[in-house]
């Protein structure tokens, strides 16, 4: 697999996570959860996953574009 395709997979997965994250954030804003603490923990976890997917996708995209050819990871 090449780095460009690989980065696109990460970006697609990030979009899926983002949609789920937005759903949970909306539930928090509207007070639709009986267990606010658990929902906050879930939002925090999804947010971390989302940003990790974005960062990895960007790193792979940069590698595909030759930006990181001489850099160490």
Long-range contacts (C-beta under 8 A, 24 or more apart in sequence): 2-64, 3-60, 3-61, 3-63, 3-64, 4-60, 4-61, 4-64, 6-60, 6-64, 7-57, 7-58, 7-59, 7-60, 7-61, 7-63, 7-64, 8-57, 9-57, 10-53, 10-54, 10-56, 10-57, 10-60, 11-53, 11-54, 11-57, 13-53, 14-50, 14-53, 14-54, 14-57, 17-46, 17-49, 17-50, 17-53, 18-50, 20-46, 21-46, 21-47, 21-50
